[in-house]
Amino acid sequence: MSFWKTYELAVDFGSSNLRASIKGKGVVYNEPSVIAINKKTKKVVAIGYKAKNIIGRENSDITVISPVEKGRIVDHKAARLMLHHIISNYCKGTILKPVVTATVPKNLTEVERKSVITDFTLAGAKKVHLVSSPVSTSLGNGLNVTNPSGRLIVDFGGGICEISVVSLGTVIAHSELNIGSNDFDLRIIDYIRNTHKILIGKNTAEKVKIAIGCVQRQTDDEYFTVKGKDLLTGFPVSKNISASELVHIFYDDVKKIAEEITSIIMSVPFELTVDIESYGIIISGNASLLKGFKDLIDAVCSIKSYMSEETHLSSVNGTLKACEQRKTLIKTGIM
């Protein structure tokens, strides 16, 4: 390793997960966007999965923070600590700071964009380039973003859902919905508390969502055994929860996404509509793995949709490609 080597780092700092790739190595970090900090000493106790496992087990000295909400950094100090952790652990063996390419939501304001650059810089980056999420997701799905053909991308993540039509490196139409998989977790907590009088934590709610979460009722119902605290007795209790009783938690929001996709398609020029009908809808993001999500999109939009090959990694993979193609993308005004 040369002491004069400059790392090229690609980062996708999402509401649910923080992912990082290095040019020549690929994905080096993929863990929850969570950090645990000691309130008194201000030192980092845990990051990623280890910090997530502390949720619900915090004491008076330790606080667990999710620095990103709805695609925006809301706790800058915590975000910088997480970013510094990645830079210091995965960009070793050189005295030069890394060059970072980060993907951000399309609707970020100029102030928010400058704030993101500042956070990465203070965390140890030499220079920071930003690429919009629709472009990074397109690149991550193997698309040539300079192609004139219109492609429709749905990126459904932990905090928001972005729907975009990309053509000639430009986002022709775009919509950001304030819907994410983290919202489903909170609704599951509320439902089980109000209906079954059982208190569960965020991690348990996420397990319920992954195991039996479904947009539409299935022929064969599925069950998940929830373990929590009985609100009437205060003792631990177990309860079988069915997939069918949770459908209402997911259906309305997913239908709203499908209807917004339809609106986006209707808003673009006819030629791009033909392209979209021909190529189909590309679906990406962890939240899109919800059972029945793709089927409802297909039914409402009447256009075939396709899941990304690496649904959870398409954005960071595309950000790495943007990093590798940065000169061309900047020259063409895409970055």
C-alpha positions as CSV (number, residue, x, y, z in Angstrom):
1,M,0.0,0.0,0.0
2,S,1.4,3.4,-1.0
3,F,1.3,6.2,1.5
4,W,0.3,8.4,-1.4
5,K,-2.7,6.4,-2.4
6,T,-6.1,8.2,-2.6
7,Y,-9.1,6.0,-1.8
8,E,-12.2,6.5,-3.9
9,L,-15.1,5.9,-1.5
10,A,-18.8,5.6,-2.4
11,V,-21.4,6.1,0.3
12,D,-25.1,5.5,0.6
13,F,-26.2,6.9,4.0
14,G,-29.8,5.8,4.2
15,S,-32.4,6.0,6.9
16,S,-32.1,2.3,7.7
17,N,-28.6,1.3,6.5
18,L,-25.2,2.9,5.9
19,R,-23.4,1.3,3.0
20,A,-19.9,2.0,1.6
21,S,-17.9,0.8,-1.3
22,I,-14.3,1.4,-2.3
23,K,-13.1,1.5,-5.9
24,G,-11.3,-1.7,-6.6
25,K,-12.8,-3.6,-3.6
26,G,-16.5,-3.3,-3.8
27,V,-18.8,-3.1,-0.8
28,V,-16.8,-2.9,2.5
29,Y,-19.5,-1.8,4.9
30,N,-23.3,-2.6,5.1
31,E,-24.8,-2.1,8.5
32,P,-27.8,-0.3,10.2
33,S,-27.5,3.5,10.4
34,V,-27.4,3.4,14.2
35,I,-24.8,4.5,16.7
36,A,-24.7,4.2,20.5
37,I,-23.0,7.0,22.5
38,N,-22.1,7.4,26.1
39,K,-23.8,10.6,27.3
40,K,-21.2,11.4,29.9
41,T,-18.0,10.6,28.1
42,K,-19.4,11.4,24.6
43,K,-17.5,8.3,23.3
44,V,-18.8,5.8,20.8
45,V,-20.1,2.6,22.5
46,A,-21.2,0.7,19.4
47,I,-22.0,1.2,15.7
48,G,-24.2,-0.6,13.2
49,Y,-25.6,-4.0,14.3
50,K,-24.0,-3.9,17.7
51,A,-25.7,-0.5,18.3
52,K,-29.0,-1.7,16.9
53,N,-29.0,-4.6,19.4
54,I,-28.8,-2.1,22.2
55,I,-32.2,-0.5,21.2
56,G,-34.6,-1.2,24.0
57,R,-31.8,-2.0,26.4
58,E,-30.4,1.5,26.9
59,N,-29.5,2.8,30.3
60,S,-29.2,6.3,31.7
61,D,-25.7,6.6,30.4
62,I,-26.1,5.3,26.9
63,T,-28.2,6.8,24.0
64,V,-28.9,5.1,20.7
65,I,-29.2,7.5,17.7
66,S,-30.4,7.1,14.2
67,P,-28.6,10.1,12.4
68,V,-30.7,9.9,9.3
69,E,-34.5,10.2,9.1
70,K,-36.6,10.5,5.9
71,G,-33.4,10.5,3.8
72,R,-32.0,13.6,5.7
73,I,-29.2,13.8,8.2
74,V,-30.9,15.0,11.4
75,D,-28.0,14.5,13.9
76,H,-24.9,15.8,12.3
77,K,-22.5,14.9,15.2
78,A,-23.6,11.3,15.2
79,A,-23.5,11.1,11.4
80,R,-19.9,12.4,11.4
81,L,-18.9,9.8,14.0
82,M,-20.3,7.0,11.8
83,L,-18.7,8.4,8.7
84,H,-15.3,8.9,10.5
85,H,-15.6,5.2,11.6
86,I,-15.8,4.1,8.0
87,I,-13.0,6.3,6.7
88,S,-10.6,5.5,9.5
89,N,-11.3,1.7,9.3
90,Y,-11.5,1.2,5.6
91,C,-9.2,3.8,4.1
92,K,-6.0,2.8,6.0
93,G,-2.4,2.8,4.9
94,T,-2.2,6.3,3.4
95,I,-1.6,9.8,4.6
96,L,-4.0,11.2,2.0
97,K,-7.7,11.7,2.7
98,P,-10.3,9.8,0.6
99,V,-12.4,11.3,-2.2
100,V,-16.0,10.6,-1.5
101,T,-19.0,10.2,-3.8
102,A,-22.3,10.2,-1.9
103,T,-25.8,9.5,-3.1
104,V,-28.5,11.9,-1.8
105,P,-32.3,12.3,-2.4
106,K,-33.2,14.3,-5.5
107,N,-35.2,16.9,-3.5
108,L,-32.4,18.0,-1.2
109,T,-32.2,21.7,-0.9
110,E,-28.9,23.5,-1.6
111,V,-28.5,24.2,2.1
112,E,-29.0,20.5,2.9
113,R,-26.5,19.5,0.1
114,K,-23.8,21.8,1.6
115,S,-24.5,20.4,5.0
116,V,-23.9,16.8,3.7
117,I,-20.6,17.9,2.2
118,T,-19.6,19.6,5.4
119,D,-20.4,16.4,7.4
120,F,-18.3,14.2,5.1
121,T,-15.4,16.8,5.1
122,L,-15.3,17.0,8.9
123,A,-15.4,13.2,9.1
124,G,-12.2,13.0,7.1
125,A,-13.0,13.3,3.4
126,K,-10.6,15.3,1.1
127,K,-13.3,16.2,-1.4
128,V,-17.0,15.3,-1.7
129,H,-19.1,14.8,-4.8
130,L,-22.9,14.3,-4.6
131,V,-25.0,12.2,-7.0
132,S,-28.8,12.2,-6.9
133,S,-30.5,8.9,-5.9
134,P,-32.4,8.4,-9.2
135,V,-29.0,8.5,-11.1
136,S,-27.2,6.3,-8.7
137,T,-30.0,3.7,-8.6
138,S,-30.1,3.8,-12.4
139,L,-26.4,3.2,-12.7
140,G,-26.7,0.4,-10.1
141,N,-29.2,-1.4,-12.3
142,G,-26.8,-1.3,-15.2
143,L,-28.5,1.5,-17.1
144,N,-26.7,4.0,-19.3
145,V,-28.0,7.3,-17.9
146,T,-26.9,9.2,-21.0
147,N,-29.3,7.1,-23.1
148,P,-32.3,9.1,-24.5
149,S,-34.7,6.2,-23.6
150,G,-36.9,6.9,-20.6
151,R,-36.6,4.6,-17.6
152,L,-38.8,4.6,-14.6
153,I,-37.1,3.9,-11.2
154,V,-38.9,3.3,-7.9
155,D,-36.5,3.4,-4.9
156,F,-38.4,2.4,-1.8
157,G,-36.2,2.7,1.3
158,G,-36.4,3.0,5.0
159,G,-37.4,6.6,5.1
160,I,-38.8,7.7,1.8
161,C,-39.9,6.4,-1.6
162,E,-38.5,8.1,-4.7
163,I,-40.2,7.7,-8.1
164,S,-38.2,9.0,-11.0
165,V,-38.1,9.0,-14.8
166,V,-34.5,9.3,-16.1
167,S,-33.5,10.2,-19.7
168,L,-30.3,11.7,-21.1
169,G,-28.8,11.9,-17.6
170,T,-31.7,14.1,-16.5
171,V,-34.4,13.4,-14.0
172,I,-37.4,14.3,-16.3
173,A,-40.1,13.6,-13.6
174,H,-39.7,13.0,-9.9
175,S,-41.8,12.4,-6.8
176,E,-40.8,11.9,-3.2
177,L,-43.3,10.2,-0.9
178,N,-42.9,10.4,2.8
179,I,-43.3,6.7,3.1
180,G,-40.7,4.2,4.3
181,S,-40.3,0.8,5.8
182,N,-39.4,2.4,9.2
183,D,-43.0,3.8,9.3
184,F,-44.3,0.2,9.0
185,D,-42.3,-0.8,12.1
186,L,-43.8,1.9,14.2
187,R,-47.3,1.0,13.0
188,I,-46.8,-2.6,13.9
189,I,-45.8,-1.5,17.4
190,D,-48.9,0.6,17.7
191,Y,-51.2,-2.1,16.4
192,I,-49.9,-4.9,18.7
193,R,-50.0,-2.5,21.6
194,N,-53.6,-1.3,20.9
195,T,-55.1,-4.6,19.8
196,H,-53.3,-7.2,21.8
197,K,-52.1,-5.0,24.8
198,I,-48.5,-6.2,24.2
199,L,-45.5,-3.9,24.1
200,I,-42.8,-4.8,21.6
201,G,-39.7,-2.9,20.5
202,K,-38.5,-1.7,17.1
203,N,-36.3,-4.7,16.4
204,T,-39.2,-7.1,17.1
205,A,-41.5,-5.1,14.9
206,E,-39.0,-5.3,12.1
207,K,-38.8,-9.1,12.5
208,V,-42.6,-9.3,12.2
209,K,-42.6,-7.1,9.1
210,I,-39.9,-9.3,7.4
211,A,-41.5,-12.6,8.4
212,I,-45.2,-12.0,7.7
213,G,-45.6,-8.5,6.4
214,C,-47.8,-8.6,3.2
215,V,-49.6,-6.0,1.1
216,Q,-52.6,-8.3,0.2
217,R,-54.2,-11.3,1.9
218,Q,-52.8,-14.6,0.9
219,T,-54.6,-17.9,0.4
220,D,-52.5,-19.5,3.2
221,D,-52.2,-17.3,6.2
222,E,-48.9,-17.1,7.9
223,Y,-48.1,-16.5,11.6
224,F,-45.3,-15.1,13.7
225,T,-44.9,-15.6,17.5
226,V,-44.4,-12.2,19.1
227,K,-42.7,-11.9,22.4
228,G,-43.2,-8.8,24.4
229,K,-44.5,-7.3,27.7
230,D,-48.1,-7.7,28.7
231,L,-49.4,-4.2,29.4
232,L,-52.0,-5.5,31.8
233,T,-49.8,-7.7,34.0
234,G,-46.3,-6.4,33.3
235,F,-45.0,-9.9,32.6
236,P,-43.4,-11.4,29.5
237,V,-45.9,-12.8,27.1
238,S,-46.0,-14.6,23.7
239,K,-48.7,-14.2,21.0
240,N,-49.2,-15.6,17.5
241,I,-49.9,-12.7,15.1
242,S,-51.3,-13.5,11.6
243,A,-50.2,-11.9,8.4
244,S,-53.8,-11.2,7.4
245,E,-54.4,-8.9,10.4
246,L,-51.5,-6.8,9.4
247,V,-52.4,-6.2,5.8
248,H,-54.1,-2.9,6.5
249,I,-50.8,-1.5,7.9
250,F,-49.1,-1.8,4.4
251,Y,-51.9,-1.8,1.8
252,D,-52.9,1.9,1.8
253,D,-49.3,3.2,1.5
254,V,-48.3,0.8,-1.2
255,K,-51.4,1.6,-3.2
256,K,-50.5,5.3,-2.8
257,I,-47.1,4.6,-4.2
258,A,-48.6,2.7,-7.2
259,E,-51.0,5.6,-7.9
260,E,-48.2,8.1,-7.7
261,I,-46.3,5.9,-10.3
262,T,-49.3,6.2,-12.5
263,S,-49.4,9.9,-12.1
264,I,-45.7,10.2,-13.0
265,I,-46.2,8.1,-16.1
266,M,-49.1,10.3,-17.2
267,S,-47.0,13.5,-16.7
268,V,-44.1,12.7,-19.1
269,P,-44.1,13.1,-22.9
270,F,-45.7,10.3,-25.0
271,E,-42.3,9.0,-26.3
272,L,-41.1,8.4,-22.8
273,T,-44.4,6.7,-21.8
274,V,-43.8,4.3,-24.7
275,D,-40.2,3.7,-23.4
276,I,-41.5,3.0,-19.9
277,E,-44.2,0.6,-21.2
278,S,-41.5,-1.2,-23.3
279,Y,-38.8,-1.5,-20.7
280,G,-41.0,-1.8,-17.6
281,I,-40.6,-0.3,-14.1
282,I,-37.4,-1.0,-12.1
283,I,-38.0,-1.5,-8.4
284,S,-35.2,-1.1,-5.9
285,G,-34.7,-0.5,-2.2
286,N,-35.0,-2.8,0.9
287,A,-38.7,-1.9,1.5
288,S,-39.7,-3.2,-1.9
289,L,-39.0,-6.7,-0.7
290,L,-42.3,-6.6,1.2
291,K,-44.5,-9.5,0.1
292,G,-47.0,-8.5,-2.6
293,F,-45.4,-5.1,-3.2
294,K,-44.4,-5.8,-6.8
295,D,-47.8,-7.5,-7.5
296,L,-49.8,-4.5,-6.4
297,I,-47.6,-2.2,-8.5
298,D,-48.2,-4.4,-11.5
299,A,-51.9,-4.5,-11.0
300,V,-52.5,-0.8,-10.4
301,C,-50.0,0.5,-13.1
302,S,-50.8,-2.2,-15.7
303,I,-47.1,-2.1,-16.6
304,K,-44.7,-5.0,-15.9
305,S,-42.2,-4.2,-13.1
306,Y,-38.8,-5.8,-12.4
307,M,-36.9,-6.2,-9.1
308,S,-33.3,-5.1,-9.0
309,E,-30.8,-8.0,-8.9
310,E,-29.3,-6.6,-5.7
311,T,-32.2,-4.7,-4.4
312,H,-30.5,-3.5,-1.2
313,L,-27.2,-2.7,-2.9
314,S,-28.2,-1.1,-6.2
315,S,-27.9,2.4,-4.8
316,V,-24.4,2.1,-3.4
317,N,-23.3,0.0,-6.4
318,G,-24.5,2.8,-8.6
319,T,-22.7,5.4,-6.5
320,L,-19.5,3.5,-7.0
321,K,-20.1,3.5,-10.8
322,A,-20.7,7.3,-10.5
323,C,-17.4,7.5,-8.7
324,E,-15.7,5.6,-11.5
325,Q,-17.4,7.7,-14.2
326,R,-17.2,10.9,-12.4
327,K,-15.3,12.9,-15.0
328,T,-17.8,12.0,-17.7
329,L,-20.8,12.6,-15.5
330,I,-19.5,16.0,-14.4
331,K,-18.7,17.0,-18.0
332,T,-22.2,16.1,-19.1
333,G,-23.7,18.0,-16.1
334,I,-25.2,14.9,-14.6
335,M,-23.2,15.4,-11.4
